[in-house]
Amino acid sequence: MKKTYLFLIGVMSISWINAQDTINKKAALKKIESVKPSISKDTIQIVDTTKVIQSLGGELKTASITKTSVKDSIVYTIKDHPRLAELDSIWKQELYSTRLFDTINKTVRTLDYEPIEYDELSTDTLKARLKRLDARTPFNIEYNPALESVIKRYLKRRRKSLERLMAMKEFYFPLFEQELDNYDIPLEVKYLAIVESALKPRAKSRVGATGLWQFMYGTGKMFGLEVSSYVDERMDPVMATEAACKYLASLYKVFGDWDLALASYNSGPGNVTKAIRRSGGYTNYWNIRNNLPRETAGYLPAFLATMYIFEYAEEHGFKPEKPKFAYFETDTVRVKKMITLDQVSEVMQIDIEELQFLNPSYKLDIIPFIKDENYVLRLPLNKVGKFVTNEEQIYAIAQEEFDKREKPLPKFFEAQDRIRYRVRSGDYLGKIARRYGVRVSQIKRWNGLRSNNLKIGRRLTIYPRRPVTTRSKKKTIAKTSNKNYSGKTYTVRKGDTLWSIAKKFNGVTIDKLRQWNDIRSKGLKPGMKLKISKT
């Protein structure tokens, strides 16, 4: 039998009904009418799935329908075809991943200035354009062979990457320009975020600099960016941009020159002043460049090359796609209760990747509710009204889901930005990476590892995304004194969990069980005796 699907638009959102075998067209139409009699038949479209299936290269064998009852109405929800979902996922990973950041970061650190052939841009044309650019910016943009080499190398070898960045700039640049203007900073500094992070809010460098503007932990704290178990404000586009503007403005006051201010933003004012001394007192960036750290020596050329290409993108034939929406087509809602991005995604019918993109500062995809803190959820404008209208029900759904969790959410605490991990027997990079929510490639980069081999006892530097707790000495003492404990105990049975045990006793919670019994993992073994009270 030929498969027939019904596509319903409007009140029921987008729903599909599998009419195979027992449900024919008339029965399906009758079913829809019984759900919502006010829906016009004009909103129902019969789709010939033969062409759809052919275009997918196979049958939708695993697509299914979930039927639920909501206030006496039946709602049908489609389960996506795995292959299509996989393709969507790959595309979104490409959009939101940090691979482009890794590429740009490496390029800046390893720039070479050898001449490169690129017939589409003559030296004379480049000189003329740089002169026009220099006239309208406060940066010292004068032609030199090193800058020409960088520009032509970017145009020749990084065209696709640049086109993707040009699409992303439509989202972020209005925000950058607003803050830069507030602090009287040249608007061209917006291109600095491309060199720093490739416009990836969750980008993290090999030394731990984080976010669009690549703040180190200490510098971020200095300019009001907090880091905790749930939130890293260095990854918040608004807060990090304001902090970057404050920092850049303070650097300009020191040097009185934007080229040197940018160089010191990258390597610190101390390295710039040392380079000035070693050069014999010169204060022109190009005169002190050879005395700067290698990465900083390539920093300003990369910035100027990026500025040139973006300012003359049309002349070089770039045609970037525009993003789904601009930053100012979103708005924030202050959260009143703890909620996860997964819960918002499910209730509001927004892709989780989209929510993660709009809310990058929530490290665990959890928005906490902390007294005196203004944590917000950023949504597309067309979703804000719906969230506010239904927020009490949304929080109730979230709380219901929290109550069903066997494993409690991690407690809020100020997080360590960097840890030193000692390799133990049985450790391997993948295991360590999963434990701290990072990638194997990041651990290798942070520690200069060329292979996956680890030696027991080696110390690794890790910048965790997941919260890291330290063992308490008091808990260890409590554990050794269990023999002298005379209070109430419970013997663990097969199938028991901390949640099920806590439910058996009034006033006992999972956290208390963990504390009283020094439990750090979720493993319970039958026969274990647990304290059920503090004394």
MIRO-17795 format. One record per residue (C-alpha): residue number from 1; x, y, z. Coordinates in Angstrom, 1 decimal, padded with zeros to 4 digits, m for minus. Example, Ala and Ser with C-alpha at 12.3 -4.5 7.8 and 13.67 -1.06 7.14 Angstrom:
% residues 2
REC doza     c1     c2     c3
REC    1  012.3 m004.5  007.8
REC    2  013.7 m001.1  007.1
% end
This chain:
% residues 535
REC doza     c1     c2     c3
REC    1  000.0  000.0  000.0
REC    2  001.2  003.5 m000.8
REC    3  002.0  005.6  002.3
REC    4  000.0  008.7  002.8
REC    5  000.8  011.5  005.2
REC    6 m001.3  014.5  006.3
REC    7  000.4  017.8  006.8
REC    8 m001.5  020.1  009.2
REC    9 m000.5  023.8  009.6
REC   10 m001.6  026.4  012.1
REC   11 m003.3  025.6  015.4
REC   12 m001.8  022.1  015.7
REC   13  001.7  023.4  014.7
REC   14  003.3  021.0  012.2
REC   15  002.0  017.5  012.6
REC   16  002.1  014.4  010.5
REC   17 m000.3  011.5  010.7
REC   18  000.7  008.1  009.3
REC   19 m002.3  006.8  007.4
REC   20 m000.8  003.4  006.5
REC   21 m003.0  000.3  006.7
REC   22 m005.8  001.1  009.1
REC   23 m006.2  004.9  008.5
REC   24 m007.3  006.0  005.1
REC   25 m007.8  009.6  003.9
REC   26 m011.4  010.0  005.1
REC   27 m010.7  008.5  008.5
REC   28 m007.7  010.7  009.0
REC   29 m009.6  013.8  008.0
REC   30 m012.4  012.9  010.4
REC   31 m009.9  012.4  013.2
REC   32 m008.4  015.8  012.6
REC   33 m011.9  017.4  012.6
REC   34 m012.7  015.7  015.9
REC   35 m009.5  017.2  017.4
REC   36 m010.2  020.8  016.4
REC   37 m013.6  021.4  014.7
REC   38 m012.8  025.0  014.0
REC   39 m009.9  024.2  011.7
REC   40 m010.7  024.8  008.1
REC   41 m010.1  021.9  005.6
REC   42 m008.2  024.4  003.5
REC   43 m005.4  024.2  006.0
REC   44 m004.9  020.5  005.4
REC   45 m002.7  019.4  002.6
REC   46 m002.4  015.8  001.4
REC   47  001.2  015.1  000.6
REC   48  002.2  012.5 m002.0
REC   49  005.1  010.9 m000.1
REC   50  006.4  008.8 m003.1
REC   51  008.3  011.8 m004.4
REC   52  009.4  012.7 m000.8
REC   53  010.8  009.3 m000.2
REC   54  012.5  009.2 m003.6
REC   55  014.2  012.5 m002.8
REC   56  015.5  011.1  000.5
REC   57  016.9  008.0 m001.2
REC   58  014.9  005.5  000.8
REC   59  011.8  004.9  002.8
REC   60  010.9  006.6  006.1
REC   61  010.6  003.3  007.9
REC   62  011.5  004.6  011.3
REC   63  009.5  007.8  011.3
REC   64  006.7  007.5  013.9
REC   65  003.9  009.4  015.5
REC   66  003.4  010.1  019.2
REC   67 m000.1  010.6  020.3
REC   68 m000.8  012.6  023.5
REC   69 m003.9  014.1  025.1
REC   70 m003.8  017.8  026.0
REC   71 m007.0  019.2  027.6
REC   72 m009.3  016.6  025.9
REC   73 m007.5  017.2  022.5
REC   74 m005.2  014.8  020.8
REC   75 m001.8  016.2  019.6
REC   76  000.3  014.2  017.2
REC   77  004.1  014.8  017.1
REC   78  006.4  013.4  014.5
REC   79  009.6  011.6  015.3
REC   80  012.1  012.7  012.7
REC   81  013.8  010.4  010.2
REC   82  017.2  009.6  011.7
REC   83  019.2  010.2  008.5
REC   84  017.7  013.7  008.0
REC   85  018.2  014.5  011.7
REC   86  021.8  013.4  011.3
REC   87  022.3  015.7  008.3
REC   88  020.7  018.6  010.2
REC   89  022.9  017.9  013.1
REC   90  026.1  017.9  011.0
REC   91  025.1  021.3  009.5
REC   92  024.4  022.8  012.9
REC   93  027.6  021.4  014.4
REC   94  029.5  023.2  011.5
REC   95  027.6  026.4  012.3
REC   96  028.2  026.3  016.0
REC   97  031.4  024.4  016.4
REC   98  034.8  025.9  017.3
REC   99  036.8  024.3  014.4
REC  100  037.0  027.6  012.6
REC  101  038.3  029.3  015.8
REC  102  041.0  026.6  016.0
REC  103  042.0  027.3  012.4
REC  104  042.3  031.0  012.8
REC  105  044.0  030.8  016.2
REC  106  046.7  028.6  014.6
REC  107  047.0  030.8  011.6
REC  108  047.8  033.9  013.7
REC  109  050.4  032.0  015.7
REC  110  052.2  030.6  012.6
REC  111  051.9  033.5  010.1
REC  112  054.7  033.7  007.6
REC  113  055.3  036.6  005.3
REC  114  056.7  035.0  002.2
REC  115  055.4  036.5 m001.1
REC  116  052.3  034.8 m002.5
REC  117  050.9  034.8 m006.0
REC  118  047.4  036.1 m006.3
REC  119  046.6  037.7 m009.7
REC  120  043.2  039.0 m008.8
REC  121  044.7  041.7 m006.6
REC  122  047.6  043.7 m007.9
REC  123  050.1  045.5 m005.5
REC  124  049.1  048.9 m006.9
REC  125  045.4  048.3 m006.3
REC  126  046.1  047.1 m002.8
REC  127  048.2  050.2 m002.1
REC  128  045.4  052.5 m003.3
REC  129  042.8  050.7 m001.2
REC  130  044.9  050.6  002.0
REC  131  045.5  054.4  001.6
REC  132  041.7  055.0  001.4
REC  133  041.2  052.7  004.4
REC  134  044.0  054.5  006.4
REC  135  042.3  057.9  005.7
REC  136  039.1  056.9  007.5
REC  137  040.4  054.9  010.5
REC  138  042.7  055.8  013.4
REC  139  044.9  052.7  012.7
REC  140  048.2  053.0  011.0
REC  141  047.3  051.2  007.8
REC  142  050.2  051.6  005.5
REC  143  051.3  049.3  002.7
REC  144  054.2  046.9  003.5
REC  145  055.1  043.5  001.9
REC  146  054.3  041.6  005.1
REC  147  050.7  042.9  005.2
REC  148  050.3  042.2  001.4
REC  149  051.4  038.6  002.0
REC  150  048.9  038.1  004.8
REC  151  046.0  039.6  002.8
REC  152  046.7  037.6 m000.3
REC  153  047.2  034.4  001.7
REC  154  043.8  034.9  003.3
REC  155  042.1  035.6  000.0
REC  156  043.6  032.6 m001.7
REC  157  043.4  030.0  001.0
REC  158  040.7  031.0  003.4
REC  159  037.9  032.2  001.2
REC  160  035.2  029.8  002.5
REC  161  036.1  030.5  006.1
REC  162  035.9  034.2  005.5
REC  163  032.5  033.9  003.8
REC  164  031.1  032.1  006.8
REC  165  032.5  034.7  009.1
REC  166  030.9  037.4  007.0
REC  167  027.5  035.7  007.5
REC  168  028.1  035.6  011.3
REC  169  029.1  039.3  011.4
REC  170  025.5  040.2  010.5
REC  171  024.5  038.7  013.9
REC  172  027.2  040.1  016.1
REC  173  028.5  043.4  014.6
REC  174  025.5  045.5  015.5
REC  175  026.0  044.6  019.2
REC  176  029.8  045.3  019.0
REC  177  029.3  048.6  017.3
REC  178  026.8  049.8  019.9
REC  179  029.2  049.1  022.8
REC  180  032.3  050.4  021.0
REC  181  030.4  053.6  020.3
REC  182  029.4  053.9  024.0
REC  183  033.1  053.9  024.9
REC  184  034.3  056.1  022.1
REC  185  036.3  053.2  020.6
REC  186  036.9  053.0  016.8
REC  187  034.1  050.8  015.3
REC  188  036.8  048.9  013.3
REC  189  037.8  047.2  016.5
REC  190  034.8  044.9  015.9
REC  191  037.1  043.0  013.5
REC  192  039.3  042.1  016.6
REC  193  036.7  039.6  017.7
REC  194  037.2  037.7  014.4
REC  195  040.9  037.4  015.0
REC  196  040.4  036.5  018.7
REC  197  037.6  033.9  018.5
REC  198  036.3  033.6  014.9
REC  199  033.0  034.9  016.4
REC  200  032.6  031.7  018.6
REC  201  031.2  032.6  022.1
REC  202  032.4  029.3  023.6
REC  203  035.9  029.4  022.0
REC  204  038.7  028.5  024.4
REC  205  042.4  028.9  023.5
REC  206  045.2  026.6  024.4
REC  207  046.1  028.8  027.5
REC  208  042.4  029.1  028.7
REC  209  041.4  032.4  027.2
REC  210  037.6  032.2  026.7
REC  211  034.8  033.7  024.8
REC  212  034.3  036.1  021.8
REC  213  036.9  038.5  023.3
REC  214  039.2  035.8  024.7
REC  215  039.4  036.8  028.4
REC  216  041.7  035.0  030.7
REC  217  040.2  034.1  034.1
REC  218  042.0  036.8  036.1
REC  219  041.4  039.5  033.5
REC  220  037.8  038.6  033.2
REC  221  037.3  038.9  037.0
REC  222  039.1  042.2  036.9
REC  223  036.4  043.6  034.5
REC  224  033.4  042.0  036.3
REC  225  033.1  038.7  034.4
REC  226  032.3  035.9  036.9
REC  227  032.8  032.2  036.4
REC  228  030.8  029.6  038.4
REC  229  029.8  026.0  038.1
REC  230  026.8  027.0  035.8
REC  231  027.8  030.3  034.2
REC  232  030.9  031.7  032.5
REC  233  030.2  035.3  031.7
REC  234  033.3  035.5  029.5
REC  235  031.0  033.6  027.0
REC  236  028.1  036.0  027.3
REC  237  028.2  038.2  024.2
REC  238  026.8  041.4  025.8
REC  239  028.8  041.2  029.1
REC  240  032.0  040.2  027.4
REC  241  031.8  042.9  024.8
REC  242  031.3  045.6  027.5
REC  243  034.2  044.2  029.4
REC  244  036.4  044.2  026.3
REC  245  035.5  047.9  025.6
REC  246  036.5  048.8  029.2
REC  247  039.8  047.0  028.9
REC  248  040.6  048.5  025.4
REC  249  039.7  052.0  026.6
REC  250  042.1  051.6  029.6
REC  251  044.9  050.3  027.3
REC  252  044.5  053.3  024.9
REC  253  044.8  055.6  027.9
REC  254  048.2  054.0  028.6
REC  255  049.6  054.0  025.1
REC  256  047.7  056.7  023.3
REC  257  047.9  054.6  020.1
REC  258  045.3  052.0  018.9
REC  259  047.9  049.7  017.2
REC  260  049.8  049.4  020.5
REC  261  046.5  049.1  022.5
REC  262  045.5  046.1  020.4
REC  263  049.0  044.5  020.7
REC  264  048.8  044.9  024.5
REC  265  045.3  043.4  024.5
REC  266  046.8  040.3  023.0
REC  267  050.1  039.9  025.0
REC  268  049.7  042.3  027.9
REC  269  051.0  045.8  028.4
REC  270  054.3  044.5  029.9
REC  271  055.4  042.7  026.7
REC  272  054.6  045.8  024.6
REC  273  056.6  048.2  026.8
REC  274  059.5  045.7  026.8
REC  275  059.4  045.6  023.0
REC  276  059.5  049.4  022.9
REC  277  062.6  049.4  025.1
REC  278  064.3  046.8  023.0
REC  279  063.6  048.6  019.8
REC  280  065.4  051.7  021.1
REC  281  062.2  053.7  022.1
REC  282  060.2  053.3  018.9
REC  283  056.4  053.5  019.4
REC  284  055.3  052.4  015.9
REC  285  053.9  048.9  015.9
REC  286  055.8  047.9  012.7
REC  287  059.1  049.1  014.3
REC  288  058.7  047.1  017.5
REC  289  057.0  044.0  015.9
REC  290  060.2  041.9  015.8
REC  291  060.6  042.3  019.6
REC  292  057.1  041.1  020.4
REC  293  056.1  037.5  021.1
REC  294  055.5  035.5  017.9
REC  295  051.7  035.4  018.3
REC  296  051.5  039.1  018.9
REC  297  053.8  039.8  015.9
REC  298  051.2  038.2  013.7
REC  299  048.2  039.7  015.6
REC  300  048.0  043.2  014.1
REC  301  048.7  042.0  010.5
REC  302  045.9  039.4  010.9
REC  303  043.6  042.2  012.3
REC  304  044.4  044.6  009.4
REC  305  044.1  041.9  006.8
REC  306  040.7  041.0  008.2
REC  307  039.6  044.6  008.2
REC  308  040.7  045.1  004.6
REC  309  038.9  042.0  003.3
REC  310  035.7  042.8  005.1
REC  311  035.7  046.4  004.0
REC  312  036.4  045.4  000.4
REC  313  034.3  042.1  000.4
REC  314  032.1  043.2 m002.5
REC  315  035.1  044.0 m004.7
REC  316  036.5  040.5 m004.0
REC  317  033.2  038.8 m004.9
REC  318  032.2  037.6 m001.5
REC  319  028.5  036.7 m001.3
REC  320  027.8  035.5  002.3
REC  321  024.4  034.1  003.4
REC  322  022.6  036.1  006.0
REC  323  021.9  034.4  009.4
REC  324  018.4  033.3  010.4
REC  325  018.0  036.4  012.5
REC  326  020.1  039.3  013.8
REC  327  021.1  039.9  017.4
REC  328  018.6  042.7  017.7
REC  329  015.9  040.3  016.6
REC  330  016.2  038.6  019.9
REC  331  015.3  039.6  023.5
REC  332  015.9  038.4  027.0
REC  333  013.6  037.2  029.8
REC  334  014.8  037.2  033.4
REC  335  014.4  033.7  034.8
REC  336  012.3  033.3  037.9
REC  337  013.2  029.6  038.6
REC  338  015.9  027.2  037.5
REC  339  015.3  025.8  034.0
REC  340  017.4  024.0  031.4
REC  341  017.8  024.8  027.8
REC  342  016.5  021.3  027.0
REC  343  013.2  022.0  028.8
REC  344  012.8  025.4  027.0
REC  345  013.6  023.7  023.7
REC  346  010.9  021.0  024.2
REC  347  008.2  023.3  025.5
REC  348  008.9  026.2  023.1
REC  349  009.6  024.1  020.0
REC  350  013.0  025.7  019.4
REC  351  016.1  023.7  018.3
REC  352  018.4  023.1  021.2
REC  353  021.4  024.2  019.0
REC  354  019.7  027.5  018.5
REC  355  019.2  028.0  022.2
REC  356  022.8  027.1  022.9
REC  357  023.9  029.6  020.3
REC  358  021.8  032.4  021.8
REC  359  022.7  031.5  025.4
REC  360  026.4  030.4  025.3
REC  361  027.4  031.5  028.8
REC  362  025.5  028.6  030.5
REC  363  028.2  026.0  030.7
REC  364  025.9  023.0  031.5
REC  365  022.9  024.3  029.5
REC  366  021.2  025.0  032.8
REC  367  020.0  028.5  033.8
REC  368  020.3  028.8  037.6
REC  369  018.1  031.0  039.8
REC  370  020.3  032.7  042.4
REC  371  019.2  035.5  044.7
REC  372  020.5  038.9  043.6
REC  373  021.7  037.6  040.2
REC  374  020.1  038.6  036.9
REC  375  020.3  035.4  034.8
REC  376  018.4  035.7  031.6
REC  377  017.1  033.5  028.8
REC  378  017.7  034.9  025.3
REC  379  015.0  034.0  022.7
REC  380  014.0  035.0  019.2
REC  381  011.6  037.9  019.4
REC  382  008.7  035.9  018.1
REC  383  009.1  033.4  021.0
REC  384  009.4  035.9  023.9
REC  385  005.7  036.8  024.2
REC  386  004.7  033.1  024.2
REC  387  007.3  032.4  026.9
REC  388  006.1  035.3  029.1
REC  389  002.5  034.4  028.7
REC  390  003.0  030.8  029.7
REC  391  006.0  031.1  032.0
REC  392  004.2  029.7  035.1
REC  393  003.2  026.6  033.3
REC  394  006.7  026.3  031.8
REC  395  008.4  026.5  035.2
REC  396  005.9  024.0  036.5
REC  397  006.8  021.5  033.7
REC  398  010.5  022.1  034.4
REC  399  010.0  021.5  038.2
REC  400  008.1  018.3  037.5
REC  401  011.0  017.1  035.4
REC  402  013.5  018.0  038.1
REC  403  011.5  016.1  040.8
REC  404  011.7  013.0  038.7
REC  405  015.4  013.1  038.3
REC  406  017.3  010.4  040.2
REC  407  020.6  012.3  040.0
REC  408  020.4  015.9  041.4
REC  409  021.7  018.8  039.5
REC  410  025.2  020.0  040.5
REC  411  025.3  022.7  043.2
REC  412  026.1  026.2  042.3
REC  413  029.7  027.3  043.3
REC  414  032.5  029.4  042.0
REC  415  034.3  027.2  039.5
REC  416  038.0  026.7  039.1
REC  417  039.2  028.0  035.7
REC  418  042.2  025.7  035.6
REC  419  043.0  022.4  037.3
REC  420  046.1  020.2  037.4
REC  421  045.2  016.6  036.9
REC  422  047.5  013.7  037.8
REC  423  047.3  010.8  035.4
REC  424  046.3  007.5  037.2
REC  425  046.4  003.9  036.2
REC  426  043.7  003.1  033.7
REC  427  043.4  006.7  032.5
REC  428  043.3  007.7  028.8
REC  429  042.7  011.0  027.1
REC  430  039.1  010.2  026.1
REC  431  038.1  009.2  029.7
REC  432  039.7  012.4  031.1
REC  433  038.1  014.6  028.4
REC  434  034.6  013.2  029.1
REC  435  035.1  013.7  032.9
REC  436  035.7  017.5  032.4
REC  437  033.5  018.1  029.4
REC  438  036.3  019.0  027.0
REC  439  037.8  017.6  023.8
REC  440  040.8  015.3  023.5
REC  441  042.4  017.7  021.0
REC  442  042.1  020.5  023.6
REC  443  043.9  018.5  026.3
REC  444  046.6  017.7  023.8
REC  445  046.9  021.4  022.8
REC  446  047.0  022.7  026.4
REC  447  049.7  020.2  027.3
REC  448  051.8  020.1  024.1
REC  449  051.0  016.4  023.6
REC  450  051.9  014.9  020.2
REC  451  050.3  011.5  020.8
REC  452  047.5  009.9  022.9
REC  453  050.0  008.1  025.1
REC  454  050.0  009.1  028.8
REC  455  052.4  008.2  031.6
REC  456  051.1  007.5  035.1
REC  457  051.9  010.4  037.4
REC  458  052.1  013.0  034.6
REC  459  050.4  016.3  035.5
REC  460  047.9  017.7  032.9
REC  461  046.6  021.2  032.7
REC  462  042.9  021.2  032.0
REC  463  040.3  024.0  031.6
REC  464  037.1  022.2  032.5
REC  465  033.6  022.9  031.2
REC  466  032.1  020.8  033.9
REC  467  032.2  021.8  037.6
REC  468  035.1  020.4  039.6
REC  469  034.7  019.7  043.3
REC  470  037.5  019.0  045.8
REC  471  037.3  016.4  048.5
REC  472  036.7  017.7  052.0
REC  473  039.0  016.5  054.8
REC  474  036.1  016.7  057.2
REC  475  034.2  014.1  055.1
REC  476  037.2  011.8  055.1
REC  477  037.3  012.0  058.9
REC  478  033.6  011.3  059.1
REC  479  034.0  008.2  057.0
REC  480  036.7  006.8  059.2
REC  481  034.5  007.3  062.2
REC  482  031.6  005.3  060.9
REC  483  032.4  002.4  063.2
REC  484  031.5  004.6  066.2
REC  485  028.2  005.7  064.7
REC  486  025.2  004.6  066.7
REC  487  022.4  006.3  064.9
REC  488  019.9  005.0  062.4
REC  489  021.2  003.0  059.4
REC  490  019.8  001.5  056.2
REC  491  021.1 m001.6  054.4
REC  492  021.2 m001.1  050.6
REC  493  019.2 m003.6  048.6
REC  494  019.4 m004.6  045.0
REC  495  017.8 m001.9  042.8
REC  496  018.1  000.8  045.4
REC  497  019.1  004.3  044.4
REC  498  019.9  007.4  046.6
REC  499  016.6  008.9  045.4
REC  500  014.5  005.8  046.3
REC  501  016.2  005.5  049.7
REC  502  015.7  009.2  050.5
REC  503  012.0  008.9  049.8
REC  504  011.7  006.2  052.5
REC  505  012.6  008.6  055.3
REC  506  011.1  012.0  056.3
REC  507  013.5  014.9  056.1
REC  508  016.2  012.9  054.2
REC  509  017.5  014.2  050.9
REC  510  019.9  012.8  048.3
REC  511  022.4  015.6  049.2
REC  512  022.2  014.7  052.9
REC  513  022.8  011.0  052.2
REC  514  025.9  011.9  050.1
REC  515  027.2  014.1  052.9
REC  516  026.6  011.8  055.8
REC  517  028.1  008.8  054.0
REC  518  030.8  010.5  051.9
REC  519  029.3  009.3  048.7
REC  520  031.0  010.9  045.6
REC  521  029.7  008.6  042.9
REC  522  026.3  007.2  042.0
REC  523  027.4  003.6  042.7
REC  524  025.6  001.8  045.5
REC  525  026.3 m001.8  046.3
REC  526  023.8 m004.2  048.0
REC  527  024.8 m004.8  051.6
REC  528  026.2 m001.2  052.1
REC  529  025.1  000.4  055.4
REC  530  024.1  004.0  055.1
REC  531  023.7  006.6  057.8
REC  532  020.1  008.0  057.8
REC  533  020.7  010.8  060.2
REC  534  023.6  013.2  061.1
REC  535  024.3  011.8  064.5
% end
